[in-house]
Amino acid sequence: EHQQNSLVAKNLTPAKDSKSKYFIVAADVIYNPDCIPDLVRTIQTAFTIFPKNQLQVIIFHTVRNPATFELFTKLMT
């Protein structure tokens, strides 16, 4: 499934207008440590497709397990 999601992401193209904004909004996605690497890869892929000044990632979360949240922040840096 990860490969399929990556292919969909690679088919996206940013608008040529530099004023366009893109958002990734996610809620309750940082709870399973097995899914964290795929989440981070998806976010990183989006930043390779869209210019950083056009993309904002907003994640709403509750820290259920501090170790899982630490894994997410470690992989994102």
Salt bridges, closest charged atoms under 4 A:
ASP28 OD1 - ARG64 NH1 2.68
ASP38 OD1 - HIS2 ND1 3.47
ASP38 OD1 - ARG41 NH2 2.47
